[in-house]
Amino acid sequence: MLSELDRAVLAFEERHPAHTPAKVTYMRDTFAISPARYYQRLVRLASNPRAVAEYPQTVKRIHRLLMKRLQARH
C-alpha cells in the first residue's frame, strides 16, 4: 500500500522530473525531507508494485535512470 506521502512524491515527480533548485526547495518545504531522502524514497517506490500500478510512466522513467547510473558505474 502507498502512503499519502508516497503518492504525493510520485505525483510531484511525474509533474517535475528535472532536478532544479526550485524542486529542491519544494521537496524541503512541502515534504519536509532532504533531496537525498526524496530520491531514496523514489528508488524504493520504483520497486513497489502499487507504485508501478498507479504511476507506471513515472516508475519506468525512474527505472531507466537507475539502470543508466548503474551502467555508468561499470
URVENCOR-V851208 format. One line per field, one symbol per residue. ss: DSSP state (H for helix, E for strand, L for the rest). A space follows every 50 residues. Layout:
BEGIN
ss = ???
END
This chain:
BEGIN
ss = LLLHHHHHHHHHHHHLLLLLHHHHHHHHHHHLLLHHHHHHHHHHHLLLHH HHHHLHHHHHHHHHHHHHHHHHHL
END
